[in-house]
C-alpha cells in the first residue's frame, strides 16, 4: 500500500514538474533569447529582410495553452544600403500584447496563430517608388519567405498612423492618422498576398479614423477624408467630411499644362455608404453597395480657354468610363443631396473677367451603376434623375438614361427648365460673346434628345417673352453709345424674336442636331445639343439645315 501511495506521490511530482517546471524552463530560455527570437520572426519576411529591429522590452510567458508576449518600445528601421526601388519601412510601436501564440503552428506550418493581439500607438512610414515599378521590382529574386498564414481571433489597433512616401522625391502619397480598429477572425494567407484582388479574410470589422489623405496628379491634388467610421456587420461606412484640394492657385495650376485643363476643387461634403459588402471587397476586390449618399457637396471648376484645346484627346463616353473601371462595381443607387456646382470659364477673348454659371440645390439619383456583365444583362439602363436651380433662380429637372451595353454609348436625355429672368445668364454670356441680355423672361424650356457617341437629335421648346439684347463695348462693359444702341436695335428688331410664342400665338419649336467633338468631354456635348435647339428656336433652322452647316464645316 505504501508503495502505491509513494508511486502516486512520485507521479504527481513528475506531473507537477512537467506542468510547472517545463514552462518555467521554457520561459527562462525564451526571455533570455527574446530579442533574437522575435527579431528572426520579423526579418525572415521579404519586406523586412534589410531592416534593423530594436526593442524597449520583451516578456514571454509560456504555458501549454499558448504563449503570452508583451512587447514595448519597438522600432524597425531600414538599412542604409536599400536601393530606392525597394520598400523601406520605418515602424514605431509603443506597446503590443499578444496571447495564445502557437509554437506548433509557427514551426510546423510556417504560420502565425494568435488568440488575441492588442497594439497601441503604432506609427508606420513606408517609402516606395511608383507602385507600377514597385510591382515589377518585386518579381525579381527577393530574399526571405512570407508566412503561409497569419490568423488572429481578436485584434485591436489603438491609434495607428500610416504614411506612404515617394522614395524618389519624398512627397507624401497617402496618409492615415489615428485609426482605431477592432476585428474578429482575421486571416491573411500567402495566397492572398499573391492575389491582386484579395486583401484578407475578416469577420467583424469596426473602427474610426480621424483623417486620411491621398495625393495624386504628380502631387498637385489631394483628397482629404475626416471622421471616417465603419462597421462590417452593419455594412456601413460614413465619411464625415471630404475635400479635393488643388494645392496651386488656379492660373498657376493651369499654366503647368500645354492645353486647356480644368482646375477643380471640392470644398466640402459628406459621404454615407449603406449596404457595403465588406466581404466581397476584401476577398475579391468588388465594390458593392446598396446606397451611397453624397451630401452638401460644394464643387468649383475653372477653365482658361485662352490656352489651346488638345484635339488629340479622346474623352470616353459615360458607359466606357464605367466599364473601364479596373474593379468590378455594383452600386444600386447613388444620391446627391443639396449639392452646389460652380463653373467659371475665361474665354479666348479680351474680356477682363471670366464667365460664370452655377447650379445649386442639386438633388440627384443615379441607379444601377455597374460594369459587371451579369448585372448589365439583367438591367442595361443606368438612370440619372436630377433637379436643381440655375443661378439660384430657374428650376431644372433632368432625366438621362444610359444604355450600358450599347457600343456607341447611346443615351436619352429629357428635361425642363422653369421660369427665370434671362438677365441671370449675363455673367456667362457676356464675357464670351460681347452680347448681353437687357431684358427678358424665360417661361419654360422643354427638351427631348436621343444621342450617342457620334451625334444627337431631338426637339426643344423654349418659351420666353420680352427679350432685349445689348451690345457690350470693347471692354465688355455696358457703355451704350449710339452705334451699340443701333446694333442692339437691329438685332432685337430683325434677327432675334422678342417673344416665343409670338403675339399672334405662333410657337417656334426648335430642332436639335449636333455632332460630337470627340476631343471634348460629355458636358460640352450636352451643352452643344441644347444650344442647337435654342438657336433653332431663335433662327428657324431645321435639323436638315444644321446637318448641311456641319457638313460644310467638315469640308473646309
Secondary structure, 3 states (H helix, E strand, C coil): CHHHHHHHHHHHHHHHHHHHHHHHHHHHHHHHCHHHHHHHHHHCCHHHCCEEEECCEEEEEEECCEEEEEEEEEEEEECCCCCCCCCEEEEEEEEEEEEEECHHHHHHHCEEEEEEEEEEEEEEEEEECCHHHHHHHHCCCCCCCCCCEEEEEEEEEEEEEEEEEECCCCCEEEEEEEEEEEEEEEEEEHHHHHCCCCCCECCCEEEEEEEEEEEECCCCEEEEEEEEEEECCCCEEEEEEEEEEECCCHHHHHCCCCCCCCEEEEEEEEEEEECCCHHHHHHHCCEEEEEEEEEEEEEEEEEECCCCCCCCCCCCCHHHHHHCCCCCEEEEEEEEEEEEEEEEEECCCCCCCCEEEEEEEEEEEEEEEECCHHHHHHCCEEEEEEEEEECCCEEEEEEEEEECCCCCCCEEEEEEECCEEHHHHHHHHHHHHCEEEEEEEEEEEEEEEEECCCEEEEEEEEEEEEEEEEECCCCCCCCCCHHHHHHHHHHHHHHCCCCECCCCCCCCCEEEEEECCCCCCHHHHHHHHHHHHHHHHHHCCCHHHHHHHHHHHHHC
